[in-house]
Amino acid sequence: MSSIIDDLKSQYKFGGTAQRLIYWNIACFLVSLVFFYQFRVGAFDFPNWLALSSDPSVFIVKPWTLLTYAFFHDGFGHIFFNMIVLNFSSTLFLTFFTQKQLLGLYVLSSIFAGIAFVSSYYLLNLSASIVGASAAIMAILVATTTYSPLMNVRLLLIGNVKLWHITLVILVIDLMQIRMDNSGGHIAHLAGAFFGFIFIKLLQNGNDLSKIVSNIINFFVNLFSKSPSTPFRKVHKNYKKPTQKPISKIITKDKTQQQVDEILDKISRSGYDCLTKEEKEFLFKAGK
């Protein structure tokens, strides 16, 4: 059991943004099972300070729900399918873009889709609440498709298909179901897809919207991190400059660091699962 926990910690620590987003979603789902699942009726009952409500009087005083709703799911099937598509679309997205851009797109598309949901339901005079990462996942998938629509993707039992074929099928399904149950969710999905398209078009014009999220995160990190104080140094000007010794350009590493680098190189080539048990334990201990 301890080895499984150690593996999970190592995967979270050395994994990328996509893996951490999956971990966060699963953690929130487990929390909701404990606190928000109604066993008598067999359904979740999310409070309005987590789920996104279409009621303006609730939404205005709880604006953080524009983001929290994107980390909770209404059922095992809901989160299972979403995490599979998140892993699939994020892997494709990171072929062309950075980890920070992935996080920025996830956060901003969730907010945009949430606003679209609240606005549309307000105009239609409807009331409901939504949870789920589907809108952000659609943004990631559509963003990748917009950038590289002709990318070949190999699907089990089907073979090679173009990425835009997969995205088109999912979008058509959302459009067909928009008048059925969970119409608010489908509106959010389509809004997320639209944001993913706009995100790439702006990025191609030199405007990286993900920097908004990165700058906010950096602001709070710098705000709460203590900057080391620089001690006062007394400078004497009248001195003879000592003869400098030639600086060797060879950088030596200790044995532990060298082994860590070799393991990280192995992960970058073949993935974390290719490591032996001894290598995983060594990497976990070295990261402490």
Buried (B, 14 or more C-beta within 10 A) or exposed (E): EEEEEBBEEBBEEBBBBBBBBBBBBBEBBEEBEEEBBEEEEEEBEBEBEBBBBBBEEBBEEBEEBBBBBBBBBBBEEBBEBBBEBBBBBBEBBBEBBBBBBBBBBBBBBBBBBBBBBBBBBBEEEEEBBBBBBBBBBBBBBBBBBBBBEEBEBEEEEEEEBBBBEBBEEBBEEBEEBBEEEBBBBBBBBBBBBBBBBBBBEEBEEEEBBBEEBBEEBEEEEEEEEEEEEEEEEEEEEEEEEEEEEEEEEEEEEEEEEEBBEEBEEBBEEEEBEEBEEEBBBBBBEEEE
